[in-house]
């Protein structure tokens, strides 16, 4: 069951990532790095799918059984060398030609590895044991690592020739090498199982919180519309977008024109044109008194202009802010729109699409792909710690204070006991981002 659930999760998230960056490529002003990111995401999807299969393999990829006892030409006539028959398992046939085992490790340095999943990190650490070290090795290293050097040679040969090798013609030494890689990877997973399980549980609980939150809104208000908008502003040294976002989302709760806004979920993102920006999906009650299109325009106008006059904080008037409609999701035809309405109370079709694609992307996508520039920009925008401890290593800052890219609206007290909150000491959790 876990295998199927994780496979579906990987498929949905990476399809949405590819569709989102592909859409960005079609914009008038496109980030030239988007094409490279799309290629990277395709590769990550292949590898994550492969790793999901590896985790559930029982036994070895290849079985090595004695075929017969034969005499080797280099031995005396009274010495014998066993000969083995290599039998690929059903898993080996499914995963052949094992291309993720031989992808280019050089582009995955220590810094970039933090952008990806914990499982992928452990996988790359495993493969590094079989990659030939750069530079010359000393004589002492050569003596003590003769077995490793042999593995380096075999692994290098497989890396060059794996597409040409037929699975039924694998030599014993290469079959055993692949078995060894899988064994080492699964050992690393087991050794780090506590961290991996804690990480998976964190995202599973957070996704459940978001589902309950949306359930609460739909069950209480019935027919609702979901509006997706992107918000960003020009860079200003005196003010960051994190403060603006907090004031914006708090203020709309007290303005009568936005009384129909019953909640929101969203996520932070980054591109070259906008810098750090956030996407917010607002839930609008369709009680017949409000026009969804008008509310959408009012939200844009309030971010771009009204926030100057309706806030406890004084924002610089020269600061330009922008808002634009965005798709609820990019990989589903039903959701490639900025507005969608549930047709009836608790509409299953609306809920299933929204939970499977939109909430998975908002909440869980960072488990698989969370670019360092987005994490560091978000940390800078939402935490004063970043400036206070700037001399510290950036990795330590991100690991210690790094924020989630997802956020949602507040929880009504009557429903608070249903959720496992990120900050249980707070009765009213408005924003987890």
Helices and strands as residue ranges (DSSP letters): H 2-25, H 34-55, E 62-70, E 81-88, H 90-95, G 99-102, G 112-115, H 118-128, H 139-144, H 146-161, G 167-169, H 172-191, H 193-221, E 224-233, H 241-251, G 252-254, G 256-258, E 261-271, E 275-285, H 292-304, G 306-308, E 321-325, G 333-335, E 339-341, H 348-353, I 354-364, G 365-367, H 372-382, H 385-388, H 394-401, E 406-408, G 413-418
